[in-house]
Amino acid sequence: MAGQIIIVSGLNPVAILQSTIGGGASPTAAAAAENVTRKVIPLSRDALQDFMLSIITQKLQDEKQPFYVLDLGEAVSLMDQWKSALPNIRPFYAIKCNPERSFLSILSVMGSNFDCASRAEIEYVLSLGISPDRIVFLNPCKLESDIIFAAKVGVNLTTYDSEDEVYKI
């Protein structure tokens, strides 16, 4: 993801990023550590669409570098809808879908749990300060060493898809 531009928008994104990335670290410091450029810009939905179109137009003329837009305000809104509609259901977000630190941190603050499919994903989620009791280890073919690691760090919720997986556990 080196050189990728991430645009974060909605719900006072500077405050959100500062409160969710590594204990108050500045977004610039966190981005530098990840070798990623972040532009934090509060925009309305219409202004956000216009901004994306301007980036696409500029990219087509200048250089072709990938970018994506992450609207933390939309993530907060969707989590609020989830909690309202399904108050007794604990969501587990599959981090492989989008492992962006600020996004996972917002989900954590909003009460989400996390689906990890490997030791590396478990280590990553734990590095964000998320408790192991909020992680489920989901993989249809887990390595025994990963199962042992998960248990050692306190990840005690898992699934199995076959009889062989039960014997590993």
C-alpha positions as CSV (number, residue, x, y, z in Angstrom):
1,M,0.0,0.0,0.0
2,A,3.0,2.3,-0.2
3,G,2.1,5.7,-1.6
4,Q,-1.6,5.1,-1.5
5,I,-3.7,8.1,-0.6
6,I,-6.5,7.5,1.9
7,I,-9.1,10.2,2.3
8,V,-11.0,10.1,5.6
9,S,-14.2,12.0,5.9
10,G,-17.2,12.7,8.1
11,L,-17.9,13.2,11.9
12,N,-14.9,15.4,12.7
13,P,-12.3,12.9,11.3
14,V,-9.3,14.6,12.8
15,A,-10.6,14.0,16.3
16,I,-11.7,10.5,15.4
17,L,-8.2,9.6,14.0
18,Q,-6.4,11.2,16.9
19,S,-8.5,9.3,19.4
20,T,-8.3,6.0,17.7
21,I,-4.8,5.6,16.2
22,G,-2.3,4.5,18.8
23,G,-3.2,6.3,21.9
24,G,-3.4,9.9,20.6
25,A,-0.6,9.6,18.0
26,S,-1.0,12.1,15.2
27,P,-2.4,10.8,11.9
28,T,0.7,11.9,10.2
29,A,3.0,9.8,12.5
30,A,0.7,6.8,12.1
31,A,0.7,7.2,8.4
32,A,4.5,7.6,8.2
33,A,4.9,4.4,10.2
34,E,2.7,2.6,7.7
35,N,4.3,4.3,4.7
36,V,0.9,5.7,3.7
37,T,-0.2,9.2,2.9
38,R,-3.4,10.3,4.6
39,K,-5.5,13.3,3.8
40,V,-8.0,14.0,6.5
41,I,-10.8,16.2,5.1
42,P,-14.2,16.8,6.6
43,L,-16.7,16.9,3.7
44,S,-20.5,16.5,3.2
45,R,-21.6,13.6,1.1
46,D,-22.0,15.7,-2.1
47,A,-18.7,17.5,-1.5
48,L,-17.1,14.0,-1.0
49,Q,-18.4,12.8,-4.3
50,D,-17.1,15.9,-6.1
51,F,-13.7,15.6,-4.4
52,M,-13.4,11.9,-5.5
53,L,-14.3,12.9,-9.1
54,S,-11.6,15.6,-9.0
55,I,-9.0,13.1,-7.7
56,I,-9.9,10.6,-10.5
57,T,-9.7,13.4,-13.1
58,Q,-6.4,14.6,-11.8
59,K,-5.0,11.1,-11.5
60,L,-5.9,10.3,-15.1
61,Q,-4.0,13.4,-16.3
62,D,-1.0,13.2,-13.9
63,E,-0.2,9.7,-12.6
64,K,-2.0,6.5,-12.0
65,Q,-1.8,5.7,-8.3
66,P,-4.4,3.8,-6.4
67,F,-6.5,5.5,-3.7
68,Y,-9.5,4.7,-1.7
69,V,-12.0,6.7,0.3
70,L,-12.8,5.7,3.9
71,D,-15.7,7.6,5.4
72,L,-15.5,7.0,9.2
73,G,-18.8,8.9,9.6
74,E,-20.5,6.3,7.4
75,A,-19.0,3.5,9.5
76,V,-20.2,5.1,12.7
77,S,-23.7,5.5,11.2
78,L,-23.8,1.9,10.0
79,M,-22.7,0.6,13.4
80,D,-25.4,2.7,15.1
81,Q,-28.0,1.2,12.8
82,W,-26.7,-2.3,13.6
83,K,-26.9,-1.7,17.4
84,S,-30.4,-0.2,17.0
85,A,-31.8,-3.0,14.8
86,L,-29.9,-6.0,16.4
87,P,-29.1,-5.0,20.0
88,N,-28.5,-8.6,21.2
89,I,-26.3,-9.6,18.3
90,R,-22.5,-9.2,18.6
91,P,-21.0,-8.4,15.2
92,F,-17.6,-9.9,14.3
93,Y,-15.9,-7.9,11.5
94,A,-13.6,-9.9,9.2
95,I,-10.4,-7.8,9.3
96,K,-9.2,-9.2,6.0
97,C,-12.0,-7.1,4.3
98,N,-10.3,-3.8,5.4
99,P,-7.5,-3.8,7.9
100,E,-7.1,0.0,8.0
101,R,-6.1,0.9,11.6
102,S,-8.4,3.9,12.0
103,F,-11.4,1.9,10.6
104,L,-10.8,-1.1,13.0
105,S,-10.3,1.3,15.9
106,I,-13.6,3.0,15.2
107,L,-15.3,-0.4,15.0
108,S,-13.7,-1.3,18.3
109,V,-14.9,1.9,20.0
110,M,-18.4,1.2,18.6
111,G,-18.4,-2.3,20.2
112,S,-17.6,-4.5,17.3
113,N,-15.7,-7.7,17.7
114,F,-13.3,-9.2,15.2
115,D,-12.9,-12.2,13.0
116,C,-9.3,-13.2,12.5
117,A,-8.2,-16.0,10.2
118,S,-4.5,-16.3,11.1
119,R,-1.9,-15.7,13.7
120,A,-0.9,-12.5,11.9
121,E,-4.4,-11.1,12.0
122,I,-4.7,-11.9,15.7
123,E,-1.4,-10.2,16.4
124,Y,-2.5,-7.2,14.4
125,V,-5.8,-6.8,16.2
126,L,-4.1,-7.3,19.6
127,S,-1.6,-4.6,18.6
128,L,-4.5,-2.1,18.4
129,G,-5.2,-2.7,22.1
130,I,-8.3,-4.8,21.5
131,S,-9.0,-7.5,24.1
132,P,-8.6,-11.1,23.0
133,D,-12.1,-11.9,24.3
134,R,-13.4,-9.8,21.4
135,I,-11.7,-12.0,18.8
136,V,-13.0,-15.2,17.1
137,F,-10.4,-17.4,15.3
138,L,-12.1,-18.4,12.1
139,N,-10.4,-20.5,9.5
140,P,-11.5,-23.8,7.9
141,C,-8.0,-25.2,8.1
142,K,-6.1,-23.8,11.1
143,L,-2.5,-24.5,11.8
144,E,-2.0,-26.3,15.1
145,S,0.7,-23.7,16.0
146,D,-1.8,-20.9,15.4
147,I,-4.4,-22.6,17.6
148,I,-1.8,-22.9,20.4
149,F,-0.8,-19.2,19.9
150,A,-4.5,-18.1,20.0
151,A,-5.0,-20.0,23.3
152,K,-1.8,-18.5,24.8
153,V,-2.9,-14.9,24.1
154,G,-6.4,-15.5,25.3
155,V,-8.4,-15.9,22.1
156,N,-10.7,-18.7,23.3
157,L,-13.5,-18.5,20.7
158,T,-13.1,-20.4,17.5
159,T,-15.1,-22.5,15.0
160,Y,-14.5,-25.7,13.2
161,D,-15.6,-26.9,9.8
162,S,-14.6,-30.6,10.0
163,E,-13.9,-33.4,12.3
164,D,-10.1,-33.0,11.7
165,E,-10.4,-29.4,13.0
166,V,-12.0,-30.7,16.2
167,Y,-9.1,-33.0,16.9
168,K,-6.7,-30.1,16.5
169,I,-8.5,-28.1,19.1
